[in-house]
């Protein structure tokens, strides 16, 4: 009797046949599901938004768990490296430098505020109320879209169009809200434009995200580039969305008529953020698509 060959075609194995059939079924099902979502997004945008909100609620716990695991693993690796290379001293010096930088920024802001209050004795500021304090469980740092995920949603009063800030400065605004989670368009995103002013002199400008983690500061007036390295940029309150005098960025360098700045609130280093009511009420356009600017 002739021995069976080792290289047998899939047709001779029922297991291989079942595997091929199952892969075809999964592929066809995925195609139909994708086509169905495309049709729903065009026919019923509100229903599609609800589906996306539900998906956001389901994926947020996974993102939070993954962020915790990554941070835990990073802490272990950093600890070993510091022990071997005597990096603990360097880490302490870096923390001290970062703390001094934040203290300097706060001191400049306080000095500017005191000078302004001395000139305007009867000034009364209308600060927006806080909506929720939430954890930042994920943020994009490698793509041109700069988004972050918060562990607060419609159940906590979060709505699209609300500004988000941290003690360090402005983070962005809500563009999508599920029941228990929401998504933030960061000020470094290409679609973000924030009316700002310089802390030194109060000159108005616009801060636009560059999609690479930095911000472009463009003056509203014409003339020579007025920016200097180390200048602090604050929100101006123009437009009614972001409250005034919130730190936004620090100038890094000049590039022709504009300046390149770095955000003072880095989402990759933040644990919590505050969602606030719009400074002058929710603008009508804030209910539009996530790519709209304010």
C-alpha positions in Angstrom: 0.0 0.0 0.0 1.3 3.5 -0.9 2.0 5.8 2.0 0.0 9.1 2.1 1.9 12.2 1.1 2.7 14.8 3.7 1.7 17.8 1.6 -2.0 17.4 1.3 -4.3 20.0 -0.3 -6.9 21.7 2.0 -9.6 19.7 0.3 -8.4 16.5 2.0 -8.7 18.0 5.5 -12.1 18.9 7.0 -10.4 21.1 9.6 -8.8 23.1 6.8 -12.1 23.4 5.0 -13.9 24.6 8.1 -11.2 27.1 8.7 -11.4 28.5 5.2 -15.2 28.7 5.4 -15.1 30.5 8.8 -12.6 33.0 7.5 -14.8 33.8 4.5 -17.8 34.2 6.8 -15.9 36.6 9.1 -14.7 38.6 6.2 -18.1 38.9 4.5 -19.7 39.8 7.9 -17.1 42.5 8.5 -17.8 44.0 5.0 -21.6 44.1 5.6 -21.1 45.6 9.1 -18.8 48.3 7.7 -21.2 49.1 4.8 -24.1 49.3 7.3 -22.3 51.8 9.5 -21.5 54.0 6.5 -25.2 53.9 5.5 -26.3 54.8 9.0 -23.8 57.7 9.3 -25.3 59.3 6.1 -28.9 58.4 6.7 -29.2 59.0 10.5 -26.2 61.1 11.8 -27.8 61.3 15.3 -28.2 57.6 15.5 -24.6 57.1 14.3 -23.5 59.5 17.0 -25.3 57.4 19.6 -23.5 54.3 18.3 -20.2 56.1 18.5 -21.0 57.2 22.0 -21.8 53.7 23.1 -18.6 52.4 21.5 -16.7 55.1 23.4 -18.2 54.0 26.7 -17.3 50.4 26.0 -13.7 51.1 25.0 -12.9 53.6 27.7 -12.3 51.0 30.5 -10.0 49.1 28.2 -8.1 52.3 27.5 -7.9 53.1 31.2 -6.6 49.6 32.0 -4.0 49.8 29.1 -2.8 53.2 30.2 -2.4 52.0 33.7 -0.4 48.9 32.5 1.8 51.1 30.3 2.5 53.5 33.1 3.2 50.7 35.5 5.6 49.0 33.2 7.2 52.4 32.4 7.7 53.1 36.1 9.4 49.7 36.6 11.8 50.2 33.7 12.6 53.8 34.8 13.3 52.6 38.3 15.7 49.9 37.2 17.5 52.3 34.8 17.8 55.0 37.5 19.2 52.4 40.0 21.8 51.1 37.5 22.9 54.5 36.0 22.4 56.6 39.2 19.6 58.3 37.4 17.7 59.1 40.5 19.7 62.4 40.9 19.0 63.4 37.3 15.3 62.6 37.8 15.2 64.7 40.9 16.9 67.6 39.1 14.4 67.3 36.2 11.5 67.4 38.6 12.9 70.5 40.3 13.4 72.2 37.0 9.9 71.4 35.9 8.5 72.7 39.3 10.6 75.9 38.9 9.3 76.4 35.4 5.7 76.1 36.5 6.3 78.4 39.4 7.8 81.0 37.0 4.8 80.8 34.7 2.4 81.2 37.7 4.4 84.2 39.0 4.3 85.9 35.6 0.6 85.4 35.3 0.0 86.7 38.9 2.1 89.8 38.2 0.1 90.5 35.1 -3.2 90.0 36.9 -2.2 92.2 39.8 -1.2 95.0 37.4 -4.5 94.7 35.6 -6.5 94.7 38.8 -4.8 97.8 40.0 -5.8 99.6 36.8 -9.4 98.3 37.0 -10.5 98.7 40.6 -14.2 97.7 40.0 -13.5 94.7 37.8 -15.8 91.7 38.3 -14.9 88.5 36.5 -17.6 86.0 35.5 -15.8 82.7 35.8 -17.6 79.6 34.4 -18.7 76.9 36.7 -17.0 73.5 36.7 -19.0 70.7 35.2 -16.8 67.6 36.1 -13.4 66.6 37.1 -12.3 63.5 35.2 -9.3 61.3 34.6 -7.5 61.4 31.2 -7.2 57.7 30.2 -5.8 58.1 26.7 -4.4 60.6 24.2 -3.1 60.4 20.7 0.6 61.4 20.4 1.7 60.0 17.1 -1.0 61.0 14.5 -2.0 64.3 13.1 -5.2 64.2 15.1 -4.7 65.1 18.7 -7.5 63.8 20.9 -7.8 62.7 24.5 -10.4 60.5 26.4 -12.0 61.6 29.7 -13.8 59.3 32.2 -16.9 61.6 32.3 -19.8 61.8 29.9 -23.4 62.9 29.6 -24.2 61.3 32.9 -21.9 63.8 34.6 -23.2 66.8 32.6 -20.5 66.8 29.9 -21.6 68.1 26.5 -19.8 68.9 23.2 -18.5 72.4 23.1 -17.4 72.7 26.7 -13.8 73.8 27.4 -11.3 71.5 29.2 -8.4 72.8 31.3 -6.0 71.6 34.0 -4.0 73.4 36.7 -1.2 73.8 34.1 -3.3 75.4 31.4 -5.8 74.9 28.6 -6.3 71.4 27.3 -8.9 71.7 24.6 -12.7 71.3 24.2 -15.2 68.4 24.2 -16.1 67.2 20.7 -17.9 63.9 21.5 -19.7 62.7 24.6 -20.9 59.2 25.5 -22.8 58.3 28.6 -19.7 57.7 30.8 -16.8 59.0 28.7 -16.0 61.9 26.3 -13.4 62.9 23.8 -11.4 66.1 23.9 -10.0 67.9 20.8 -6.6 69.1 22.1 -5.3 72.6 21.4 -2.4 71.0 19.4 -4.8 69.4 16.8 -4.9 70.9 13.3 -8.6 71.7 13.7 -8.1 73.7 16.9 -8.0 77.5 16.9 -7.9 79.5 20.2 -8.1 83.3 20.5 -5.2 84.3 22.7 -3.2 87.3 23.9 0.3 87.8 25.0 0.9 88.1 28.8 3.5 90.7 28.0 1.6 93.7 26.6 -1.8 92.0 25.9 -1.4 91.9 22.1 -4.1 89.7 20.5 -3.2 86.6 18.5 -4.5 83.2 17.3 -3.2 79.9 18.6 -3.6 77.1 16.0 -2.5 73.5 16.5 0.1 72.1 14.2 -0.7 68.4 14.6 2.8 67.6 15.9 2.4 68.5 19.5 3.3 72.2 19.1 1.2 75.3 18.5 1.5 78.1 16.0 1.0 81.6 17.3 0.0 84.2 14.7 -0.5 87.9 15.5 -3.7 89.6 14.4 -1.9 92.8 13.4 0.8 93.4 10.8 4.4 94.4 11.3 7.5 92.8 12.8 7.3 89.6 14.7 6.5 90.7 18.3 7.2 87.4 20.0 10.2 86.5 22.1 11.4 83.1 23.4 9.8 82.4 26.8 6.7 84.6 26.3 3.6 83.3 27.8 0.3 83.2 25.8 -3.1 83.3 27.6 -6.7 82.9 26.4 -8.3 86.2 25.6 -11.9 85.3 26.2 -12.9 86.4 22.6 -15.6 84.2 21.1 -17.2 83.3 24.4 -16.0 79.7 24.6 -12.7 79.7 26.6 -12.5 81.9 29.7 -9.9 84.6 29.7 -6.4 84.5 31.3 -6.0 80.7 31.1 -2.4 79.8 30.3 -2.0 78.2 26.8 1.6 77.9 25.7 5.1 79.3 26.0 7.0 80.6 22.9 9.9 78.4 21.7 11.1 80.2 18.6 10.2 82.6 15.8 9.5 81.4 12.2 9.0 84.4 9.9 5.8 86.3 10.9 4.7 83.6 13.4 6.0 81.9 16.5 6.1 78.2 17.5 5.0 77.5 21.0 4.6 74.5 23.3 1.5 73.8 25.3 1.8 74.3 29.0 -0.7 71.4 29.7 0.8 68.2 28.2 -2.0 65.5 28.1 0.5 62.7 28.2 1.7 63.9 31.6 -1.8 64.8 33.1 -3.9 62.5 35.2 -7.0 64.7 35.7 -8.7 67.6 33.8 -11.6 69.9 34.6 -14.6 70.3 32.2 -16.1 73.8 32.5 -19.2 75.6 31.2 -18.5 77.8 28.2 -17.5 81.3 29.3 -20.4 83.1 27.7 -22.8 80.2 27.1 -22.7 77.3 24.6 -22.1 78.7 21.1 -24.6 77.5 18.5 -21.8 76.1 16.3 -20.4 73.9 19.1 -23.0 71.3 18.2 -21.6 70.7 14.8 -18.9 68.3 13.6 -15.9 67.6 15.7 -13.6 69.2 13.2 -15.2 72.7 13.6 -13.1 75.4 15.2 -14.1 78.0 17.8 
